[in-house]
Amino acid sequence: MTDFGLLGKNISYSFSESYFKIKFEDENIKDTSYKNFDIKSIAEFPSILKNNANLKGLNVTIPYKEAVIPFLDKIDKKAEKIGAVNTIKITKKGKIKGYNTDFYGFKKSLKPFLKSHHKRALILGTGGASKAVAFSLKRLDIPYTFVSREASKKKAPLTYNSLTEDILSTHEIIINCTPLGTFPDIDHCPNIPYKAITEKHILFDLIYNPEETLFLKKGKQQKATIINGYEMLKLQAEKSWKIWNS
């Protein structure tokens, strides 16, 4: 038996478990399981490894994409540059190596929607997922600015309170990397001046449940192009699968 799983907190809503179960059935992959490891603290991570001898790989989600790094034996160069890990491979020798497949999923799902006027981006949130998004935008030669609740020269020069309609009008890609709007708290969204959004904007939400968050609904009302996180998630999941089986 070979086991895989998802490491996170409050992850009963997660897509990964059902995605991989369907994949295993559809592709007739035998003696393989995927399950959630829902932990309250990253300190519980070593006990998961100890108590699951057949574990060969993990996906990592909020809030452990950065916190898991000190527990790893090795880290892939791209994941090291990003500063966040969302995929872990347990090697035949029992070594734990971290990778990042989020940046690949994001870049590949955003690229088809890009037009010549999409010159600058706002990244809402400063967690592990936002780092992968920033890495992707850098690869696409799109300058970006982080937005957070508290200003910080290093992390996020802009706060939600300092966002103006002028700033939004000159940043035509807006990516929500916060958990705001995730099921079941679907009545929440980042506090930005949505009136400034136009049909020239792309609003990308890393959330995939619900399919259309309040953030995306507000963008849709302004005739913006809206993208949820489902395609990104599928792409990063398949990339994880390749890593585990390489």
Backbone torsions as a table, in degrees:
resi	resn	phi	psi	omega
1	MET	NA	135.6	176.5
2	THR	-117.3	130.3	-177.3
3	ASP	-113.4	143.2	172.2
4	PHE	-132.1	169.4	179.7
5	GLY	-172.7	-179.6	-179.9
6	LEU	-118.6	128.3	177.7
7	LEU	-102.5	124.4	-179.8
8	GLY	-173.7	-167.3	-179.3
9	LYS	-132.3	130.3	-177.2
10	ASN	54.4	59.2	-171.7
11	ILE	-111.8	21.1	179.8
12	SER	-61.0	-25.8	-179.0
13	TYR	-76.5	-11.5	-165.5
14	SER	-61.8	147.7	-179.5
15	PHE	-81.4	-27.6	-168.8
16	SER	-58.2	-46.4	-176.4
17	GLU	-58.9	-49.9	-178.8
18	SER	-69.8	-34.9	179.9
19	TYR	-60.2	-49.4	-177.2
20	PHE	-72.0	-34.1	177.4
21	LYS	-62.0	-43.6	178.4
22	ILE	-65.7	-41.6	178.5
23	LYS	-58.7	-46.1	-178.8
24	PHE	-62.0	-39.1	179.0
25	GLU	-69.5	-49.9	-177.0
26	ASP	-61.4	-37.8	-176.3
27	GLU	-98.3	7.8	177.3
28	ASN	54.8	46.1	178.3
29	ILE	-90.0	111.3	-172.8
30	LYS	-90.3	160.1	173.7
31	ASP	50.3	39.6	-178.8
32	THR	-135.2	133.9	179.8
33	SER	-128.9	160.4	176.8
34	TYR	-139.6	126.8	-178.8
35	LYS	-142.3	163.1	179.3
36	ASN	-84.0	135.6	170.4
37	PHE	-113.8	91.5	-174.5
38	ASP	-91.7	104.6	-175.3
39	ILE	-118.5	148.7	-178.2
40	LYS	-81.9	-23.3	-178.9
41	SER	-147.1	147.0	179.7
42	ILE	-64.9	-18.3	177.6
43	ALA	-61.4	-19.2	179.6
44	GLU	-81.9	-8.8	-175.5
45	PHE	-58.1	-48.2	-179.4
46	PRO	-57.5	-34.0	-179.7
47	SER	-69.3	-28.8	176.1
48	ILE	-64.2	-45.5	179.4
49	LEU	-63.6	-41.4	-177.6
50	LYS	-66.5	-39.5	-173.7
51	ASN	-92.7	1.2	-179.7
52	ASN	-130.7	79.4	-173.7
53	ALA	-61.8	-25.8	-177.1
54	ASN	-91.1	4.2	-176.6
55	LEU	-71.1	123.9	-177.7
56	LYS	-115.2	-15.5	-179.3
57	GLY	-167.2	153.5	178.9
58	LEU	-138.4	146.0	162.2
59	ASN	-95.3	152.9	-179.0
60	VAL	-126.4	131.6	179.2
61	THR	-127.2	-173.9	-178.7
62	ILE	-51.4	133.3	4.2
63	PRO	-110.0	32.5	-168.6
64	TYR	-109.9	8.9	-175.4
65	LYS	-64.6	-28.1	176.4
66	GLU	-99.6	-38.6	-175.4
67	ALA	-65.2	-23.5	-177.3
68	VAL	-78.2	-18.5	-172.7
69	ILE	-55.8	-44.4	-179.8
70	PRO	-61.9	-17.4	-178.4
71	PHE	-87.3	-5.6	-175.1
72	LEU	-89.1	150.7	175.4
73	ASP	-83.3	-35.4	-178.6
74	LYS	-140.8	159.5	175.3
75	ILE	-140.0	133.8	178.0
76	ASP	-61.2	148.2	-175.7
77	LYS	-57.7	-43.2	-179.3
78	LYS	-65.1	-44.1	179.3
79	ALA	-62.0	-35.6	178.9
80	GLU	-66.1	-44.2	177.4
81	LYS	-62.0	-41.5	-178.9
82	ILE	-68.5	-40.8	-177.8
83	GLY	86.5	22.5	179.2
84	ALA	-153.3	146.9	-178.4
85	VAL	-124.5	131.3	175.3
86	ASN	-123.6	0.7	178.9
87	THR	-139.3	132.4	178.9
88	ILE	-124.1	132.4	174.8
89	LYS	-112.4	132.3	175.2
90	ILE	-101.9	112.4	-173.1
91	THR	-74.3	169.8	179.1
92	LYS	-60.4	-28.2	179.0
93	LYS	-86.6	2.1	177.8
94	GLY	85.3	10.1	177.6
95	LYS	-80.2	147.9	-178.0
96	ILE	-108.7	115.6	-177.5
97	LYS	-117.9	135.0	-177.8
98	GLY	-101.3	141.6	178.5
99	TYR	-133.0	167.0	171.6
100	ASN	-127.2	116.3	176.8
101	THR	-107.9	-3.7	178.1
102	ASP	-61.5	-43.4	-175.6
103	PHE	-62.6	-37.7	178.8
104	TYR	-64.7	-47.7	-179.6
105	GLY	-62.3	-41.9	-179.4
106	PHE	-67.1	-50.3	-176.5
107	LYS	-58.3	-45.7	-176.0
108	LYS	-70.5	-30.0	179.8
109	SER	-85.3	-22.5	177.4
110	LEU	-83.0	-39.4	-170.1
111	LYS	-49.4	-44.6	-178.1
112	PRO	-61.8	-18.5	-176.2
113	PHE	-96.5	-7.0	-174.8
114	LEU	-75.2	136.1	175.5
115	LYS	-124.9	171.3	-173.0
116	SER	-60.0	-27.2	-177.8
117	HIS	-83.3	-6.0	179.0
118	HIS	-82.5	81.8	-170.2
119	LYS	-100.2	-25.8	-176.8
120	ARG	-140.8	153.3	-175.9
121	ALA	-130.3	151.9	169.7
122	LEU	-111.6	130.7	176.3
123	ILE	-107.7	115.2	-179.4
124	LEU	-88.9	114.5	-178.2
125	GLY	106.0	155.5	-176.0
126	THR	-129.9	20.8	179.9
127	GLY	-79.1	-169.4	-176.5
128	GLY	-57.8	-41.0	-178.7
129	ALA	-65.8	-35.8	-178.8
130	SER	-65.4	-29.3	179.5
131	LYS	-68.6	-38.5	177.6
132	ALA	-67.3	-38.2	178.0
133	VAL	-63.6	-44.9	179.2
134	ALA	-60.5	-42.1	179.1
135	PHE	-61.0	-42.6	179.2
136	SER	-64.4	-45.4	-178.9
137	LEU	-62.5	-38.0	177.2
138	LYS	-60.3	-43.1	178.4
139	ARG	-63.7	-29.3	-179.6
140	LEU	-91.0	4.3	-178.1
141	ASP	58.8	39.2	176.3
142	ILE	-111.8	112.8	176.8
143	PRO	-63.4	146.6	-176.2
144	TYR	-139.3	159.4	174.5
145	THR	-133.2	134.2	176.6
146	PHE	-81.1	145.0	175.3
147	VAL	-123.7	132.4	-179.6
148	SER	-142.4	175.2	179.8
149	ARG	-69.6	-32.2	179.4
150	GLU	-121.8	136.9	-178.9
151	ALA	-73.4	145.4	176.4
152	SER	-155.5	126.9	-177.0
153	LYS	-56.2	-40.7	-177.8
154	LYS	-75.3	-52.1	-171.2
155	LYS	-86.2	-57.6	-174.8
156	ALA	-144.1	103.3	-179.7
157	PRO	-67.4	-21.9	-178.5
158	LEU	-109.8	142.5	171.3
159	THR	-107.9	165.9	178.0
160	TYR	-61.4	-35.0	-179.7
161	ASN	-69.7	-24.9	-178.6
162	SER	-92.3	-3.2	179.1
163	LEU	-70.5	124.8	178.4
164	THR	-112.1	168.1	176.9
165	GLU	-63.5	-34.4	178.0
166	ASP	-62.1	-42.3	179.6
167	ILE	-63.6	-44.0	179.6
168	LEU	-63.7	-36.2	-177.3
169	SER	-68.6	-22.5	179.7
170	THR	-102.7	3.1	175.9
171	HIS	-125.8	95.8	-169.6
172	GLU	-93.8	9.9	168.5
173	ILE	-124.5	125.3	179.3
174	ILE	-127.2	121.4	-175.3
175	ILE	-115.7	122.9	176.4
176	ASN	-89.1	110.7	177.3
177	CYS	-108.8	11.3	176.9
178	THR	-91.4	163.0	176.7
179	PRO	-82.0	3.6	-176.8
180	LEU	-61.9	120.6	179.3
181	GLY	104.8	-5.3	178.8
182	THR	-68.7	141.4	174.6
183	PHE	-54.0	134.2	8.2
184	PRO	-92.8	0.1	-176.4
185	ASP	-87.6	60.8	-170.0
186	ILE	-78.9	-5.2	-179.3
187	ASP	-91.6	10.0	-179.0
188	HIS	-110.7	153.5	175.2
189	CYS	-158.8	160.1	176.9
190	PRO	-59.2	143.3	-176.4
191	ASN	-87.9	87.6	179.1
192	ILE	-126.6	159.1	-179.9
193	PRO	-76.2	85.1	-175.1
194	TYR	-60.6	-23.0	180.0
195	LYS	-60.4	-25.1	-177.3
196	ALA	-82.2	-6.3	-178.4
197	ILE	-79.1	139.6	-177.2
198	THR	-128.0	-178.6	178.0
199	GLU	-67.0	-12.7	178.6
200	LYS	-82.8	-11.9	-176.6
201	HIS	-83.4	151.5	164.9
202	ILE	-112.4	127.1	171.2
203	LEU	-110.3	118.8	-178.1
204	PHE	-116.1	123.4	178.6
205	ASP	-113.0	123.8	178.9
206	LEU	-68.3	-15.2	177.8
207	ILE	-72.5	143.7	179.0
208	TYR	-124.4	-6.9	177.4
209	ASN	-134.6	105.1	9.7
210	PRO	-75.9	165.2	-179.6
211	GLU	-60.6	-38.4	178.1
212	GLU	-124.6	101.5	-179.6
213	THR	-73.7	170.4	177.0
214	LEU	-62.7	-37.3	175.6
215	PHE	-55.2	-47.5	-179.8
216	LEU	-71.3	-37.8	178.8
217	LYS	-60.0	-42.8	-179.6
218	LYS	-66.9	-34.6	176.0
219	GLY	-67.7	-41.3	-180.0
220	LYS	-61.6	-39.6	178.5
221	GLN	-60.5	-29.1	-179.9
222	GLN	-93.6	8.7	177.7
223	LYS	69.6	22.8	176.7
224	ALA	-75.9	159.9	170.1
225	THR	-77.0	128.2	-178.8
226	ILE	-118.2	141.4	-179.4
227	ILE	-136.4	128.9	174.4
228	ASN	-96.2	179.5	-172.8
229	GLY	-86.3	7.2	-173.0
230	TYR	-65.7	-47.5	-178.5
231	GLU	-64.6	-41.3	177.4
232	MET	-58.3	-43.4	-178.4
233	LEU	-64.9	-42.4	178.3
234	LYS	-62.1	-45.1	-178.4
235	LEU	-63.8	-42.9	-179.2
236	GLN	-70.7	-32.4	178.7
237	ALA	-65.1	-43.8	179.8
238	GLU	-67.5	-35.1	176.4
239	LYS	-65.9	-39.8	176.1
240	SER	-59.6	-45.2	-179.3
241	TRP	-58.4	-42.2	178.1
242	LYS	-62.6	-42.7	179.8
243	ILE	-62.6	-46.5	-178.7
244	TRP	-62.1	-30.3	-175.1
245	ASN	-103.0	9.3	-179.6
246	SER	-87.7	NA	NA
